[in-house]
Amino acid sequence: MRDFTQDHRWLSINTATVRKQQGAEVPLARIIDQCAERGIRAISPWRDQVAAAGLDATARQLRAHGMELSGYCRGGFFPAADAAGLRAALDDNRRAIDEAKTLNAACLVLVVGALPGALDGTPHYTDLARARSEVVDGIAASLEYARQVGMPLAIEPLHPMQAADRACINTLEHALDICDALDPLATGATGDARQAALGVALDVYHVWWDPKLQQQIARAGKERLLAFHVCDWRLPTRDLLSDRGMMGDGVIELKKIRQWVEAAGFAGYSEVEIFSALDWWQRTGEETLDTCIERHRSVV
């Protein structure tokens, strides 16, 4: 396992971690500068932040700092109430793939969606099997275009608590079953077997509890492990969406999971993704980033 104690070369910051600070929305350009000032070499920005900053302007700023993208957030949300909605989702995912390519992201992360309308409290249907079928169809259609432009897609399985509203793919095993069905040879757009065209984004917040986790990480291997997200599970968790803990402040066995991931061949960034309305979003971005660096070295 790599030694993170001496530097933070392999630390990435998902920009959700510092986008809301002390009640204010922080511009993406400022987040990029704050990371660069601290020698953080990679980020994973969200599409709405990039849209606000400008796609080309963001790409120029990243190049100026020599900064990489460990991923791009996010595509997905494939299920819909009708055919027009399904088509709109595919069109939006095509745009997300193009944006990720422009920014030279390592992958486009897919939060696949679930019961359409559930986020607003009024699902259009409650057939979870239908939603899962529409997810598979949507990924298959998006994968065809992603292969053409050379942008890997990373399915992110979400904790079962979010099966109704955000993602109906809830275990690493299920995500890998879809990968094997749609991309059986695990090859990229140019036939390169070192990185699959379709893989997974492994977020410890969502999968740490899974009794099959070690087995399924080994199954994924370096070809399918496209992104690795870290944070912690607080006790008590005051809000299941926006009360993630800083690494070391919860019960997730971070070093053990990273050992499994690296034993499977993953050698990329550990991406910090923390939604923390009651704690870290109440602090300054500088304090949060400095703590991310320290915890990356000491507990990840």
C-alpha positions as CSV (number, residue, x, y, z in Angstrom):
1,M,0.0,0.0,0.0
2,R,1.3,3.5,-0.8
3,D,2.7,5.6,1.9
4,F,0.6,8.8,2.2
5,T,2.3,10.1,5.4
6,Q,5.0,12.2,3.8
7,D,3.0,14.2,1.3
8,H,-0.4,14.6,-0.3
9,R,0.5,13.8,-3.9
10,W,-2.5,11.5,-4.3
11,L,-5.1,13.7,-2.6
12,S,-7.9,15.0,-4.7
13,I,-10.7,17.3,-3.5
14,N,-14.3,16.8,-4.7
15,T,-15.4,20.5,-4.9
16,A,-18.6,19.7,-2.9
17,T,-16.4,19.5,0.1
18,V,-15.7,23.3,0.1
19,R,-18.3,24.8,-2.2
20,K,-20.4,26.1,0.7
21,Q,-18.5,27.9,3.4
22,Q,-20.0,29.8,6.3
23,G,-23.3,30.3,4.4
24,A,-21.8,31.4,1.1
25,E,-21.4,29.7,-2.2
26,V,-17.7,29.6,-3.1
27,P,-16.9,30.2,-6.8
28,L,-15.2,27.3,-8.5
29,A,-12.2,29.5,-9.6
30,R,-11.5,30.3,-6.0
31,I,-11.7,26.6,-5.0
32,I,-9.2,25.8,-7.7
33,D,-6.8,28.5,-6.6
34,Q,-7.1,27.4,-2.9
35,C,-6.2,23.9,-3.9
36,A,-3.3,25.0,-6.0
37,E,-1.9,27.2,-3.2
38,R,-1.7,24.0,-1.1
39,G,-0.1,21.8,-3.7
40,I,-3.3,19.8,-4.2
41,R,-2.9,18.3,-7.7
42,A,-6.4,17.1,-8.5
43,I,-10.1,18.0,-8.0
44,S,-13.4,16.7,-9.1
45,P,-15.8,19.5,-9.9
46,W,-19.6,19.5,-10.3
47,R,-21.3,20.4,-13.5
48,D,-23.3,23.3,-12.2
49,Q,-20.1,24.9,-10.8
50,V,-18.4,24.5,-14.1
51,A,-21.4,26.0,-15.9
52,A,-21.3,29.0,-13.6
53,A,-17.6,29.5,-14.1
54,G,-17.6,28.7,-17.8
55,L,-16.3,25.4,-19.3
56,D,-13.5,26.9,-21.3
57,A,-12.4,29.2,-18.5
58,T,-12.3,26.3,-16.1
59,A,-10.2,24.2,-18.5
60,R,-7.7,27.1,-18.9
61,Q,-7.4,27.6,-15.2
62,L,-6.8,23.9,-14.6
63,R,-4.1,23.8,-17.3
64,A,-2.5,26.9,-15.8
65,H,-2.2,25.2,-12.5
66,G,-1.2,21.8,-13.9
67,M,-4.2,20.3,-12.2
68,E,-5.9,17.0,-13.0
69,L,-9.5,15.8,-12.6
70,S,-9.9,12.6,-10.6
71,G,-13.5,12.6,-11.9
72,Y,-16.3,14.8,-13.1
73,C,-19.7,15.0,-11.2
74,R,-22.0,13.9,-12.6
75,G,-23.9,12.1,-15.2
76,G,-26.8,9.7,-14.7
77,F,-30.4,10.1,-13.5
78,F,-31.5,8.0,-16.4
79,P,-35.1,6.9,-15.3
80,A,-38.0,9.1,-16.4
81,A,-41.8,9.2,-16.5
82,D,-42.0,9.0,-20.3
83,A,-40.1,8.6,-23.5
84,A,-39.4,12.3,-23.8
85,G,-37.8,12.3,-20.3
86,L,-35.7,9.3,-21.2
87,R,-34.5,11.1,-24.3
88,A,-33.7,14.2,-22.4
89,A,-31.6,12.3,-19.9
90,L,-29.6,10.7,-22.7
91,D,-29.0,14.1,-24.3
92,D,-27.9,15.6,-20.9
93,N,-25.5,12.7,-20.4
94,R,-24.0,13.2,-23.8
95,R,-23.3,16.8,-22.9
96,A,-21.8,15.7,-19.6
97,I,-19.5,13.3,-21.5
98,D,-18.4,16.2,-23.8
99,E,-17.7,18.4,-20.7
100,A,-15.7,15.7,-19.0
101,K,-13.7,15.2,-22.2
102,T,-13.0,19.0,-22.5
103,L,-11.7,19.0,-18.9
104,N,-9.7,15.8,-19.5
105,A,-11.4,14.1,-16.5
106,A,-10.3,10.6,-15.5
107,C,-14.0,9.5,-15.7
108,L,-17.5,10.8,-15.7
109,V,-19.2,9.6,-12.4
110,L,-22.7,8.3,-12.9
111,V,-25.3,8.7,-10.1
112,V,-27.7,6.7,-11.9
113,G,-31.1,7.9,-10.6
114,A,-34.0,6.0,-9.2
115,L,-37.8,6.6,-9.1
116,P,-38.4,9.7,-11.3
117,G,-39.9,12.6,-9.3
118,A,-38.9,11.0,-5.9
119,L,-36.4,13.8,-5.1
120,D,-39.4,16.2,-5.2
121,G,-41.5,13.9,-3.1
122,T,-43.9,12.8,-5.8
123,P,-42.5,9.8,-7.7
124,H,-44.2,9.2,-11.1
125,Y,-44.0,5.4,-10.5
126,T,-42.9,3.1,-7.8
127,D,-41.6,0.2,-9.9
128,L,-38.0,-0.1,-8.8
129,A,-37.4,-2.9,-11.4
130,R,-38.5,-0.5,-14.1
131,A,-36.1,2.2,-12.8
132,R,-33.2,-0.3,-12.8
133,S,-34.0,-1.4,-16.3
134,E,-34.1,2.2,-17.5
135,V,-30.7,2.8,-15.8
136,V,-29.2,-0.2,-17.7
137,D,-30.6,1.0,-21.0
138,G,-29.4,4.6,-20.3
139,I,-25.9,3.5,-19.5
140,A,-25.8,1.3,-22.6
141,A,-26.8,4.1,-24.8
142,S,-24.4,6.6,-23.2
143,L,-21.6,4.1,-23.3
144,E,-21.7,3.9,-27.1
145,Y,-21.0,7.6,-27.3
146,A,-18.5,7.6,-24.4
147,R,-16.5,5.0,-26.3
148,Q,-16.4,7.2,-29.4
149,V,-14.8,10.1,-27.5
150,G,-12.7,8.0,-25.1
151,M,-14.4,9.0,-21.8
152,P,-14.7,6.2,-19.2
153,L,-18.0,6.0,-17.3
154,A,-18.0,5.2,-13.6
155,I,-21.1,3.9,-11.9
156,E,-21.3,5.0,-8.3
157,P,-23.4,2.6,-6.2
158,L,-25.1,4.6,-3.5
159,H,-26.1,3.5,0.0
160,P,-29.6,1.7,0.1
161,M,-31.0,4.7,2.0
162,Q,-31.0,6.5,-1.4
163,A,-32.4,3.7,-3.5
164,A,-35.7,5.5,-4.0
165,D,-34.6,9.0,-5.0
166,R,-30.9,9.1,-6.1
167,A,-29.6,5.8,-7.2
168,C,-31.2,2.4,-7.5
169,I,-27.8,0.7,-7.9
170,N,-26.8,0.2,-4.3
171,T,-24.0,-2.4,-4.1
172,L,-20.7,-2.7,-5.7
173,E,-21.7,-6.2,-6.8
174,H,-24.8,-4.8,-8.7
175,A,-22.7,-2.1,-10.4
176,L,-20.1,-4.7,-11.5
177,D,-22.8,-7.0,-12.8
178,I,-23.9,-4.1,-15.1
179,C,-20.3,-3.4,-16.1
180,D,-19.8,-7.1,-17.1
181,A,-23.0,-7.2,-19.0
182,L,-22.4,-3.9,-21.0
183,D,-18.6,-4.0,-21.3
184,P,-17.7,-7.7,-21.0
185,L,-14.2,-7.3,-22.3
186,A,-13.4,-4.3,-20.0
187,T,-11.6,-2.4,-22.8
188,G,-11.5,1.3,-23.5
189,A,-12.5,3.1,-26.6
190,T,-9.3,2.2,-28.4
191,G,-9.3,-1.4,-27.1
192,D,-6.8,-0.6,-24.3
193,A,-7.4,-3.2,-21.6
194,R,-5.7,-1.2,-18.9
195,Q,-8.8,0.9,-18.3
196,A,-12.4,-0.2,-18.9
197,A,-14.8,2.0,-20.8
198,L,-17.3,1.3,-18.0
199,G,-16.3,0.9,-14.3
200,V,-17.1,2.0,-10.9
201,A,-16.6,5.0,-8.5
202,L,-16.1,3.5,-5.1
203,D,-17.3,5.9,-2.3
204,V,-16.6,4.6,1.1
205,Y,-19.6,6.4,2.6
206,H,-21.9,4.3,0.5
207,V,-20.2,0.9,0.5
208,W,-18.3,0.5,3.8
209,W,-21.0,-1.6,5.4
210,D,-21.2,-4.2,2.6
211,P,-20.1,-7.7,3.8
212,K,-19.0,-8.5,0.2
213,L,-16.9,-5.4,-0.2
214,Q,-13.5,-6.9,-0.2
215,Q,-14.5,-9.7,-2.6
216,Q,-16.2,-7.3,-5.0
217,I,-13.2,-4.8,-4.9
218,A,-11.0,-7.7,-5.9
219,R,-13.4,-8.6,-8.7
220,A,-13.4,-5.1,-10.0
221,G,-9.7,-5.0,-10.4
222,K,-7.6,-2.1,-11.7
223,E,-9.6,-2.0,-15.0
224,R,-13.0,-1.2,-13.3
225,L,-11.8,0.8,-10.3
226,L,-12.0,4.2,-11.9
227,A,-12.4,6.5,-8.8
228,F,-12.0,6.2,-5.0
229,H,-13.9,8.6,-2.7
230,V,-13.2,9.0,1.0
231,C,-14.9,10.6,4.0
232,D,-16.3,9.0,7.2
233,W,-19.5,7.8,8.8
234,R,-20.3,9.9,11.9
235,L,-21.9,8.6,15.0
236,P,-24.6,9.8,15.4
237,T,-25.3,10.7,11.8
238,R,-27.6,13.7,12.1
239,D,-28.5,13.9,8.4
240,L,-28.1,11.0,6.0
241,L,-27.3,13.2,3.0
242,S,-25.4,16.1,4.4
243,D,-23.6,15.0,7.6
244,R,-20.6,13.1,6.3
245,G,-17.6,13.1,8.6
246,M,-14.0,14.2,8.0
247,M,-11.7,11.2,7.6
248,G,-10.9,9.9,11.1
249,D,-14.0,11.3,12.7
250,G,-16.2,8.2,12.2
251,V,-16.2,4.4,12.0
252,I,-15.1,3.6,8.4
253,E,-12.0,1.5,8.3
254,L,-10.3,3.7,5.7
255,K,-6.9,2.2,5.6
256,K,-8.3,-1.3,5.4
257,I,-10.5,-0.4,2.4
258,R,-7.7,1.5,0.7
259,Q,-5.5,-1.5,1.2
260,W,-8.1,-3.7,-0.6
261,V,-8.5,-1.1,-3.4
262,E,-4.7,-0.9,-4.0
263,A,-4.3,-4.6,-3.8
264,A,-6.8,-4.8,-6.7
265,G,-4.5,-2.5,-8.7
266,F,-5.9,1.0,-8.1
267,A,-3.2,3.6,-8.1
268,G,-5.1,6.8,-8.5
269,Y,-6.3,9.6,-6.2
270,S,-8.1,9.4,-2.9
271,E,-10.8,11.9,-3.5
272,V,-12.3,13.6,-0.5
273,E,-16.0,14.2,-0.9
274,I,-17.7,15.6,2.2
275,F,-21.3,16.9,2.4
276,S,-21.4,18.6,5.8
277,A,-24.1,21.2,6.3
278,L,-23.7,21.1,10.1
279,D,-19.9,21.1,10.4
280,W,-17.4,21.6,7.6
281,W,-19.6,23.8,5.5
282,Q,-19.7,26.1,8.6
283,R,-16.0,26.6,8.5
284,T,-13.6,28.4,6.1
285,G,-12.4,26.6,3.0
286,E,-8.9,27.1,4.2
287,E,-9.4,25.2,7.4
288,T,-11.3,22.4,5.6
289,L,-8.6,22.0,3.0
290,D,-5.8,22.0,5.5
291,T,-7.6,19.4,7.6
292,C,-8.2,17.2,4.4
293,I,-4.4,17.3,3.9
294,E,-3.6,16.4,7.4
295,R,-6.2,13.5,7.6
296,H,-5.1,12.2,4.1
297,R,-1.6,11.8,5.6
298,S,-2.7,10.4,9.0
299,V,-5.8,8.2,8.6
300,V,-6.4,7.5,4.9
